[in-house]
């Protein structure tokens, strides 16, 4: 079994309740999403890339396409958005939901795009699913290949291992730097540990912000990694 086969099998055999854990009816999940999107907007704005306008964007590990489609709120044109995911069934869901966005099924070790095709590449909680170092390095190299000089990789992923899920592995800052030695890697920690955030209930509005200010309680890393121009 290849690493790509293992990843596909792991996703297909997941407990159906795994998706329910991220239901936005939960106030903690909504706080997590709002925090991340606020900081993504800040990073892009600080770089002078908003509105996204004519910039071409690729989402590697696009899943159901929601995060890529959200970039329309930042001024992205649907014709400039592309997404790729390993699982054809998830790509079909994305295509049905967002028919004007280019979604493709494929292994990110071989991206079906020319060199320097994108101004921005995004990858959210994808590398944590790759346990084989050789595959992770190959995917990273492909991302750098399709990224334009002066472009950026928008990164968001776990920094801690999950004791409940042996099919994922946390990606700390040192590992991100090793994967992308040619990029300017600057990361910040965010996201209150999801099991904690989901239990806040009616106290979410009051408790989320103070708790996420405690560094060990931040479970993810976010950053805009820039390729030299």
C-alpha positions in Angstrom: 0.0 0.0 0.0 1.4 3.4 -0.9 1.2 6.4 1.4 -1.5 7.9 -0.8 -3.5 4.7 -0.6 -3.1 4.7 3.2 -4.4 8.3 3.5 -7.4 7.6 1.2 -8.2 4.5 3.2 -7.9 6.4 6.5 -10.3 9.1 5.4 -12.8 6.6 3.9 -12.8 4.5 7.1 -13.3 7.4 9.5 -16.0 7.3 12.0 -19.0 9.2 10.5 -19.2 11.2 13.7 -15.8 12.8 12.9 -17.4 15.3 10.6 -20.0 16.1 13.1 -17.3 17.3 15.5 -16.8 20.3 13.3 -20.5 21.2 13.0 -20.8 25.0 13.1 -23.9 24.7 15.3 -21.2 24.3 18.0 -20.2 27.8 19.3 -16.6 26.7 19.9 -16.2 25.5 16.2 -17.6 28.8 15.1 -15.1 30.7 17.2 -12.3 28.6 15.8 -13.4 29.4 12.2 -13.9 33.1 12.9 -10.4 33.4 14.5 -8.7 31.7 11.6 -10.4 33.6 8.9 -9.8 36.9 10.7 -6.1 36.1 10.9 -5.9 34.9 7.3 -7.4 38.2 6.2 -4.9 40.0 8.3 -1.9 38.2 6.8 -3.0 38.8 3.2 -3.9 42.4 3.9 -0.5 43.0 5.6 1.1 41.7 2.5 -0.9 44.0 0.3 -2.7 41.2 -1.5 -6.3 42.2 -0.7 -8.5 42.3 -2.6 -7.2 39.1 -4.2 -8.6 40.2 -7.6 -6.6 38.6 -10.5 -4.3 36.6 -8.3 -4.5 32.8 -9.1 -5.0 30.5 -6.1 -4.5 26.8 -5.6 -5.9 24.8 -2.7 -3.9 21.6 -2.1 -6.1 19.2 -0.1 -9.2 21.2 -1.0 -11.7 18.7 0.5 -15.3 19.9 0.0 -14.1 23.3 -1.4 -15.5 25.5 1.3 -12.2 27.2 2.4 -11.2 27.9 -1.2 -14.7 29.3 -2.1 -14.5 31.6 1.0 -11.7 33.5 -0.8 -14.4 35.0 -2.9 -15.2 37.2 0.1 -11.6 38.5 -0.1 -12.2 39.5 -3.7 -10.9 36.4 -5.5 -12.4 35.6 -8.9 -13.9 32.1 -9.3 -12.1 31.8 -12.6 -8.8 32.1 -10.8 -9.5 29.5 -8.1 -8.3 25.9 -8.4 -8.5 23.0 -5.9 -7.1 19.5 -5.9 -7.9 16.6 -3.5 -6.9 13.0 -3.3 -10.4 11.7 -2.9 -12.7 11.8 -6.0 -15.8 11.7 -3.9 -14.8 14.9 -2.0 -14.0 16.6 -5.4 -17.5 15.7 -6.6 -19.0 17.4 -3.6 -16.9 20.5 -4.1 -17.9 20.6 -7.8 -21.6 20.4 -7.0 -21.4 23.1 -4.4 -19.2 25.4 -6.4 -19.6 24.6 -10.1 -17.6 27.7 -11.3 -14.4 26.7 -9.5 -11.9 24.3 -11.0 -11.7 21.3 -8.7 -9.6 18.3 -9.7 -8.9 14.8 -8.2 -5.3 13.8 -8.0 -2.2 13.1 -5.9 -0.4 16.3 -4.9 3.0 14.6 -5.4 2.4 15.4 -9.1 0.4 18.6 -9.5 -1.2 19.0 -12.9 -0.2 22.6 -13.3 2.8 24.3 -14.9 5.7 25.9 -13.1 5.0 29.3 -11.4 1.3 29.1 -12.2 -0.1 30.5 -8.9 0.3 33.6 -6.8 -1.0 31.9 -3.7 -1.2 28.2 -2.7 -3.1 27.2 0.4 -2.9 24.0 2.4 -5.1 23.5 5.4 -4.7 20.4 7.7 -3.2 18.4 4.9 0.4 17.7 5.7 -0.6 16.4 9.2 -2.3 13.5 7.3 1.0 12.5 5.5 3.0 10.2 7.8 5.7 9.2 5.2 8.4 11.8 5.0 9.2 11.1 1.4 5.7 11.9 0.3 5.5 15.0 2.4 8.8 16.3 0.8 7.5 15.5 -2.7 4.2 17.4 -2.1 6.2 20.3 -0.6 8.5 20.4 -3.7 5.5 20.5 -6.0 3.9 23.3 -4.1 7.1 25.4 -4.4 7.3 24.5 -8.1 3.8 25.8 -9.0 4.2 28.9 -6.8 5.3 32.1 -8.6 8.4 34.0 -7.3 7.1 36.5 -4.8 4.1 34.3 -4.2 3.0 32.8 -0.9 1.9 29.5 0.7 -0.9 30.0 3.2 -0.3 27.3 5.8 -2.7 26.1 8.5 -2.2 22.7 10.3 -1.9 21.0 13.7 1.2 21.4 15.6 0.4 18.7 18.2 -0.2 14.9 17.7 -3.7 13.7 18.2 -3.9 11.0 20.8 -7.3 10.0 19.4 -6.2 9.7 15.8 -3.1 7.7 14.8 -3.6 8.6 11.2 -2.4 12.2 11.7 0.8 13.7 13.1 1.4 17.2 14.3 3.6 19.4 12.2 5.7 21.8 14.4 7.5 24.9 13.1 10.8 23.0 12.7 9.2 20.5 10.4 7.5 23.2 8.3 11.0 24.9 7.9 12.5 21.5 6.8 9.7 21.0 4.3 10.1 24.5 2.8 13.8 25.5 3.2 13.5 28.0 0.3 10.6 29.9 1.6 10.5 32.7 4.2 8.7 30.8 7.0 6.9 32.9 9.6 4.2 31.1 11.7 1.9 32.1 14.5 0.1 29.8 16.9 -3.7 30.0 17.1 -6.9 27.9 17.6 -7.9 26.9 21.1 -7.6 23.1 21.5 -10.8 22.0 19.7 -11.9 19.5 22.5 -11.7 22.5 24.9 -13.4 25.0 22.6 -16.3 22.7 21.9 -17.1 22.4 25.6 -17.4 26.1 26.3 -21.0 26.2 25.2 -22.8 29.5 26.2 -19.5 30.8 27.7 -17.7 30.7 24.3 -18.0 34.5 23.7 -16.5 35.2 27.1 -14.0 32.4 27.5 -12.5 31.7 24.1 -10.3 34.7 23.7 -8.7 34.6 27.2 -8.0 30.9 26.9 -6.5 31.1 23.4 -4.0 33.7 24.8 -2.4 30.8 26.7 0.3 29.5 24.3 0.2 25.8 25.2 -3.6 25.8 24.5 -3.1 26.8 20.9 -3.2 23.7 18.7 -2.5 25.0 15.2 0.0 27.0 13.2 -0.8 29.6 10.6 1.4 31.5 8.3 2.1 33.0 4.9 5.3 31.5 3.6 6.8 33.7 0.9 8.8 32.5 -2.1 11.7 34.8 -2.9 11.0 37.0 -5.9 
